[in-house]
């Protein structure tokens, strides 16, 4: 079952199942940062009050992302 990446708990790893965005520029930026279907992603930290998420994409890329941007990415959570 796919869930929004913002619903992960810190330390959880998941596989990206879908990336979508209304803005084509945002979609290109997400893909350029490594957010592509099949890629592993790990939530490192979540800021309070719906602040940014700190994510690791692949093995070494770390990204801070706003919550509404992160909601464009669906993932399959690993057990």
LUMFI-999128 format. One record per residue (C-alpha): residue number from 1; residue in one letter; y, z, x. Coordinates in nm, 3 decimals. Each point is the difference from the previous one (the first is absolute). Example, Ala and Ser with C-alpha at 12.3 -4.5 7.8 and 13.67 -1.06 7.14 Angstrom:
  senu  nudo        v        w        u
     1     a   -0.450    0.780    1.230
     2     s    0.344   -0.066    0.137
% end
This chain:
  senu  nudo        v        w        u
     1     x    0.000    0.000    0.000
     2     x    0.340   -0.098    0.137
     3     x    0.291    0.247   -0.001
     4     x    0.359   -0.011    0.119
     5     x    0.033    0.091    0.366
     6     x    0.250    0.273   -0.096
     7     x   -0.282    0.190   -0.176
     8     x   -0.187    0.059    0.327
     9     x   -0.002    0.349    0.147
    10     x    0.109    0.056    0.360
    11     x   -0.292   -0.078    0.231
    12     x   -0.173   -0.236   -0.243
    13     x   -0.104   -0.347    0.115
    14     x   -0.029   -0.301   -0.229
    15     x   -0.043   -0.378    0.007
    16     x    0.274   -0.221   -0.143
    17     x   -0.125   -0.191   -0.304
    18     x    0.327   -0.157   -0.121
    19     x    0.360   -0.048    0.113
    20     x    0.257   -0.123   -0.250
    21     x    0.377    0.007   -0.037
    22     x    0.260   -0.148   -0.234
    23     x    0.218   -0.077    0.301
    24     x   -0.152   -0.267    0.229
    25     x    0.196    0.145    0.293
    26     x   -0.165    0.339   -0.045
    27     x   -0.342   -0.164   -0.021
    28     x    0.060   -0.183    0.330
    29     x    0.121    0.322    0.167
    30     x   -0.307    0.192   -0.117
    31     x   -0.233   -0.272    0.128
    32     x    0.187   -0.013    0.333
    33     x   -0.049    0.376    0.041
    34     x   -0.375   -0.047   -0.044
    35     x   -0.045    0.082   -0.369
    36     x   -0.263   -0.263   -0.074
    37     x   -0.309    0.005   -0.220
    38     x   -0.295    0.154    0.186
    39     x    0.216    0.194    0.248
    40     x   -0.060    0.375    0.044
    41     x    0.290    0.234   -0.071
    42     x    0.033    0.378    0.042
    43     x    0.261    0.224   -0.160
    44     x    0.133    0.228    0.272
    45     x    0.278    0.183   -0.187
    46     x    0.177    0.012   -0.334
    47     x    0.361    0.115   -0.025
    48     x    0.108    0.234   -0.279
    49     x    0.164   -0.111   -0.322
    50     x   -0.140   -0.354    0.003
    51     x    0.134   -0.061    0.350
    52     x   -0.147   -0.251    0.245
    53     x   -0.365   -0.029    0.096
    54     x   -0.110   -0.007    0.364
    55     x   -0.293   -0.242    0.032
    56     x   -0.222   -0.134    0.277
    57     x   -0.103   -0.361   -0.052
    58     x   -0.296   -0.121    0.203
    59     x   -0.051    0.186    0.328
    60     x    0.349    0.055    0.133
    61     x    0.284   -0.116   -0.229
    62     x    0.191    0.286   -0.164
    63     x    0.244   -0.063   -0.284
    64     x    0.229    0.212   -0.215
    65     x    0.029   -0.150   -0.347
    66     x    0.186    0.081   -0.319
    67     x   -0.212    0.107   -0.295
    68     x    0.094   -0.295   -0.224
    69     x   -0.097   -0.246    0.277
    70     x   -0.329    0.180    0.060
    71     x   -0.081   -0.027   -0.371
    72     x   -0.033   -0.378    0.049
    73     x   -0.313    0.058    0.212
    74     x   -0.338    0.078   -0.160
    75     x   -0.281    0.150    0.206
    76     x   -0.367    0.092   -0.032
    77     x   -0.042    0.359    0.118
    78     x   -0.279    0.080    0.245
    79     x   -0.214    0.307   -0.065
% end
